[in-house]
Amino acid sequence: LGKGQGSSVDTAGLTGPSLKTIVTNILNLLLSVVGIIAIISLVAGGGMYMTAYGDEKRIDTAKKIVTYSVIGIVVALGALVIVKQVSDLLAG
């Protein structure tokens, strides 16, 4: 390359997403993954409860799994709403 060649990048007409958009998309993805994991845990806890066959220890474990899964779903949905509201607030 000669002197001055390749030292600058031509970005005419190219615009990328803003930092706010990138962060919002990442947070939405992560919170969606958390929600999906919580729903899978809810189903697993329900299955464990149904197959406990009167075993009190398994029933208690299943109830805890279901309780924490519901809490996880509520937290994930609440966080998604907060992220959406903050994003809208920053957008103007």
N, C-alpha and C positions, 0 to 999 in steps of 0.2 A: 504494500500500500504506500502510496506517495504521501507527501506531507499534507496533512489536513484531511485526507480521505479516511472515512470510517470513524472519524472522531466525533461525529454528531449523528443523531438518529432523527430521521424525518418522521414526525408524528402528525403530519397534516391530515386532518379529518378523523383522527383516532382519539376517542375518549373512552376511558374506562369507568367502571363504577366507582362511586365515592366510598370513602372509608366507612361512612355511616351505613351505606347499603351492604357492604361486605360484612360488617359486624352484625347487623341485623339478620342477614341471611345465615350466618354461622350460629347465632343464638337461636334462631328458629329451628335450625337443623338439630342442634343439641337438645333443645327442649322437646322436640318431636321424638327423638330417640328415647329420651327419658320417659315420655308418655307411653311409647310403645312397649318399653320394658316393663313399666308398671302394669299395663293391661295384660301382658303375658303372665306376670306374677299373679295378677288377680285370677286369671283362669287356672293357673297351677294351684293356687291356694284353694279355689273352689273344688278342683278335682281331688285334692288331698282331703278336703273336708268330706266329700261324698264317699271316698274310699277308706275312711277311717275305721269303719265297722265297730264303732263304740269305744275305740281306744282313746281314752281321755287325753293322753299326751299328744297324739296326732291331731286330735280335734283342737286342742289349745294352740298347737303350732300352726295349723291351718287358719284359725281365726286371727292370729297375729299376722300371718302373711297377707290375708285379705285386708285387714285393717291398714297395714303399712302400704299396701298397693293402692288403696283408695286415697290415702294421704298423699302418696306420690302423684297420682293422677290429678288431684286438686292443686297441688303445688305446681305441677307442670303447666296446667291450664292457666293458673293464676299468673305464672311467670310469662307465658305467651301473651296474655292480655297486657301485662305491664310493659313488655318489650314493644308491643304494637303501639301502645299509647305514647310511650317515650319517643318512639320513632316518628309518630305523627306530630308530636309536639316539636321535635327538632326540625321537622320538615317545614314547619312554618304555618 
